Amino acid sequence: MKKTEQAATTDKLVLRLYVSGMSRKSMEAIENIRTLCSNFSAETYKLEIIDIYQHPELASQDHIVFSPCLIKLSPLPKKVMIGTLYNTDRIKTILGLFF
């Protein structure tokens, strides 16, 4: 197995959720992604929640135009979803999460 292939198979699930302050939609998205992540052990995933009002430079760096916006950074391929993330079955399918 090549080094890059090995790294890809051992990567943690890394998710970044961009929200807009404490709006209703932001709070729904946070609650929904935390519920989804509760299916994983803490060692297997990393969830970053970033408020675009407090960290506009990060939102700009990731080209965030809408919020809430979830980005799956790892494992590849990178995926982006917009909305409150209420449909967990759809989210799991789109992000390629099978558990």
Secondary structure, 3 states (H helix, E strand, C coil): CCHHHHHHHHCCEEEEEEECCCCHHHHHHHHHHHHHHCCCCHHHEEEEEEECCCCHHHHHHCCCCCCCEEEEEECCCCEEEECCCCCHHHHHHHHCCCC
